[in-house]
Amino acid sequence: MRAILMVCLGNICRSPMAEAAMRYHAEKAGLDIMVDSAGTAAYHIGKAPDTRGQQVVLHNAGFEMGHFKARQVQAEDFNHFDTIYAMDAQNLRDLEHIRPANSKAKLSLLLEEIGQSQSVADPYYGDISDFETVWSQVSAACEAIIREY
């Protein structure tokens, strides 16, 4: 089974939405993929995703993610997961910096899956429309990943 980790800074906005999008699209396609999310920082460990993100995911995918809990990336993640997708260039640099030697995980920006080198928009200081933008971005990227199977 393929294992994918989605990573942003605090693991309460972008990466849990990306995790939910991957679960949603994998389920629709009948694929069994292990998916998780984490943050490069320890700001929100143990907290549920932002309620605005939860609302957007529920509205767009009918997927409940209130049970998700924020966690920080751990060294073992680099061998447990096949691919680790960063939501932005800074988080990708942080992942490259903390990556243990000889780890197996491939590191990439999520939106590269749809031919974009930009970051997933950070909605934290925005409103619900910013979370809708994130959903559009991560959903399109996850759908592209699923098509590769």
Secondary structure, DSSP 8 states (H G I E B T S, - for coil): --EEEEEESSSSSHHHHHHHHHHHHHHHHT---EEEEEESS-TTTT----HHHHHHHHHHH----TT----B--TTHHHH-SEEEESSHHHHHHHHHH--TT---EEEEGGGGGT--S-----TTS-HHHHHHHHHHHHHHHHHHHHT-
